[in-house]
Amino acid sequence: MSLGGVEGLSVGHWTDERALTGCTVVLCDGEGAVGGVDVRGGGPGTRETDLLAPGRLVQRVHAVLLSGGSAFGLSAAAGVMDFLEEQGIGFDTGFGRVPIVPGAVIFDLAVGDSRVRPGPEQGYAACKAALDSGDGAAEGNVGAGSGATCGKWAGMEFAMKAGLGIGSVKLPRGGTVAALAVANPLGDIVDPLTGRLVAGAFDRDQGSFLMRQARETGRTSPFPGANTVVVVVGTDLQLSKEAVHRVAQMAHDGIARAVYPAHTPWDGDTVFALATGRHPEAPPRTWAAQMEQTAEVGAAAAEAVATALLRAAQTAAPAGGYPSAQGRLPG
């Protein structure tokens, strides 16, 4: 299944419903996609992000891994690399093809069974699922979102279940921009259009959110190192590496619209951006037109990210003793 209708990007998940962890892979068809990244959280867990900066040798990536399991989950990328190597996909070094697989993780060890973490076998399984295209559009408690929670600023006893969501925007002049987001923030998740709280710090006894009370009393009890929002944004337009990097930067606005507070010292907020170039429209020729296109894609990316985070909260089911927006108490 393609990522939100973006040709050239397919999505696969591995999910452990008992241990409440998993991983998600976005596979790039053919020779890969032009990649970029922007990391703004204070506590990221990532791999292969430096090579995505403008001016680096490698232009294209072949997959992006999002995983639970904290830093342990980064090992799932080895399975993604094995899968791609079997397909003959990777950066040609002259001595063999090396798959380029950036990735980021969320901390979900406080939910479910902390002894179970995605590894190489699970990363490989997620790649196979992407080819099977059976669950690429799945949302909620799937893949890297299996153990995601939100509203942890008041402590885990008030946290709510969140998950994985997808948002997509059709551009007026052709092309698609989509986002896949795993919502595991310290903050609460709000509807970006209305500002209404959807999921966050929630008092089970009172059946109400704590945000108003926290603003009045200054109450806060962060859970250091246990939070993050990780995102993959994709477009089928042709973009340069510099433009993709700018899109990743602009896409962070979507996190700020849907998560309060965002980009804290205890979050590892990371946005990957991919451009497949599969749309038939030729890229703009003039510098001014290129800047205009980049701005349009970046603005759409922020909208798609905000929608994906809202979907991550709305589609999550209660699990591990944590209520969700689907099944929270009345009031």
N, C-alpha and C positions, 0 to 999 in steps of 0.2 A: 504494500500500500504506500502511495507517495505521501510525502509530508505536506499535508494541507493543500494538495493539488499542484505542488511544485514538481515538475518533471525532472528526473535525474536524481531524486532523493527518495529513498525508501526507508521505512521504520520497522524495527523489530524489537520485541521485548523478551526478557526472561524474568519470570515472576515466581517468588516463593510466598504463597499466601499464608503459610503457617508461620514462618520466621519473619514475615513482613519486611522483605528486602528484595532487591532485583536490580536489573540493569537494562538500559535502552541503547540501541545502536541506530545511528542514522548513516546509512550506506550511500556513497556517492557513485553513480554509475560511470562506466567507461574510465577515462583518464582522471577522474576526480573532479572536484569543484574548487574554485578559488576560495581560499579561506582567510578569515580574520577572527580576532578575539578581543574582548575588552573585559578586564577583571577589576571590579571596584569594591568588592567586599574585603573586610579586614582579615578574614580567616579562610582563604581558598585552599582547595585540594585539587590540584590540576597536574596534567602532563602535556608535554609538547606544545606549550603555549608560546614560548619565545620565538619559535620558527614561524609563527603566524604574523609577526610584526612586519610592517612595510620595510622593504629593503633587505629582507632575508632571502636566501637562495631558493628555498622551496616555495613554489607558488600555489600548488594544489594539494589538497588533502583527500584521503580516500574513504574516511569514515570518522565519525565523532562518537565517543562513548560517554554516556552519562550513567552513573552507577551509585547504588547505595553502598554501605559497608565502610564509610569513611575512607581513609587512605588505603585500607586493605582492598577496597573495590577497584583501585586503579589497576590491579593485576588482571582484571577482566580484559583490558586492552590487549594483553598478550594473545588471548584467544581470538580477538578480532583480527590481529595481525596474521595469525596462523590461517584463518579463513581466507583472508585476502591474498596471502601468498599462494595458497592452493589454486586460486583463481588467476594467478599470474598478474596481480594488480599491485602496483607500488611505484615508488620513485626509482627510475632506472639509474643505478650507480655504475653500470658497466660490468659489474661483477654479480649482479643480482638485483631484483626489485625489492625495495624496502617500503612496505605500506606505511603511510603517514596517518597516524591515528591520535589526534588530540583527545583529551578527555577531562572530565571534572566529576567530582563525587559530592554526595551529601552525607551528612552524619545521621544515620538512622539506628545506631547501636542502642539507643535508649528505648527503642520500640521493638516488640517481638523478641527474637532470639539473637542476641549480639554475637553468638558464636558462629552464626551462618552469614557468610559474606560472598558476594559474587567474585568469581575467579575466572581463569582462562576458559574453563569448560562452559561457564555460563555466558561469557562474552561470545564464544563460538555459537552457542545455541541461539542467542539473540540475532546473530547474523543470518542463521538459517531461517529464523522466523521472518526476517525482513524479506527474504526471497520468496517465502511461502505467501507473503502479503495477506495473511489472515487477520492480524491484529494491529496493523499499522495505525489505524484510526482509533484504537482503544484509548480511553481516558480513565482517570481516577486512580484506583489502587492497582496500577500495572507498572511493570518495569522499574525504573529508578524511582518512581513515585510510590512504590508499595509501602514504604515505611515513613513517608513524608508527613510532617506535622507542622502546625503554625501556631502563632500566639504564645510563644514560649517565653516572652519577656516577663511574664508573671510566674514562671515555673512550670515544669512539666505537668503538675497536677491540674493546671488550667488549660493545657494545650488542646487543640482540636486536630482531627485528621484532615490532611490535605492530600494532594496527589500529583498527577501529571495531567496537563491539559494542552490543547492544540487550538491555535487561532490562525485565521487566514484572511488576507485582504487581496481583492482584485484591483489592479491599478487601472485608472481611467484610460490610459493610452496603451494598455496591453501589458501582460505579465502578471505574475502572482508573487506575493510575499507571505510567508507562513512562519509560524513559530511553534516550537514544542518546548514547554516549560515544566520544570519540576519545582513545586512550591514547598519549600522546607524552611521558611524564614523565621527569624526571631519575632518579627512583627505580625500584625493581623493582615488579613486579605480583605480588601474593600472592592465594591463595584466601582470601576473607574468613571462611569457615567453619572452615578448618583451619589457616590461617597458612602453608600450604605455598607455597614459591616456585614460580611458574608461568613467569615470564619476567623477565629482568633482566640484570645484568652477568654475562657468561658467558665463561669461559675455554675457547676452542676447543681448545687443546692438551690441557688436562686433562679436558675434557668435564664441567665442574662449574661451579656458580655461585660468585661471589666474595664473597657477603655475609658469610659466617662469617669469612673471611680479613680482610675490611675491618673488621669489628668488633674483631678482635684486634690489627690493626696500625694502625688509624686511617687507612687509605689512602682517599683521595678525590681525584678529578680532575674536577670539574664542568665542564660545557660551557655557559658562560654564555649565556643568551638563546635556547637551542635546545630548550626543553622546555615542555610544558604538557599539561594535561588539559582538554578543552573538552566541555561536556555540554549537552544539551537534555532537560529533564524535562517531561513533559506529563501532564495529567489531564483527564478528561471531566467532572469535577464543576464546579459553579459556585463560584468563589472570588473574593474581592475582591482588589484590587491589593496591599493590605497583606498578605493571606494568601499570595498567590503569592510575594511577596518573602520571607516567612518560609520557605516551602517551598524556595526556592532556597538559603537559608542552611542549612537542615537537610540538604539533599541533599549538601552538601559532606562530610558525615560518611561518605558512601559512598566518596569519594575516599580519605579517611584510612584506611578499612578495607581498601582494595584496593591502595593504593600506599604504598611505604615507601622514602624519606621523601616526604611530601606537602607541598604549599604552601610550597615552598622559595623563596628569593630568585631562583632561576633558572627557576622555573616560572611560567606565566601562568594558573593554574587558574581557570576561569570556568564558572559554571553558570547557564544560562537556565532559567526555569520558565514554563510556559504552561498556562492553564486555559480549555478550550473551552466548558464549560457545556452540552455536548451530552447528558449523562446526564439521564434524565427525573426523577431525584430532586430535589425542591425543596431549596433551600439552608436550613440551620438558621436559625431565627428569633431565638433568644436569643444573647446575647454568649457565654455559657459554652459553648453547643453549637457555635458558630462556632469558638471556640478549640480545642475537642476535635477538630473535623473537621480543622482546620489541622494539629494535632499528628499526627493519624493519616496525613494525606497526606504530611507531611514525613518521617515515619518510613519510610513506604513508598517515598518518593523516594530516601532514602539506601540502602535495600535494592536498589532497581532500579539505581541508579548503580553500586553495588559489583558487582552481577551483570553489568552492561553492560561494566565494565572487565575483569572476568574473561573474559567472552566475547571482548572485543577482543584479549586475549592468546591465548586458546585457538583462535580461528578464523583468526588471521593465518598466512599462508604465508611461507616464506623468500623473501627478495627483496633485490636490491641487494647481495648478499654477506653479508646478515645472517641468521643462523639464527632459527628461531621455535620456539614451544612444540610446534608440529606436527612439526617435523623436526629438533629439536636433537640433538646428539650423545648417545650413550648415557652414562649415569652422572649 
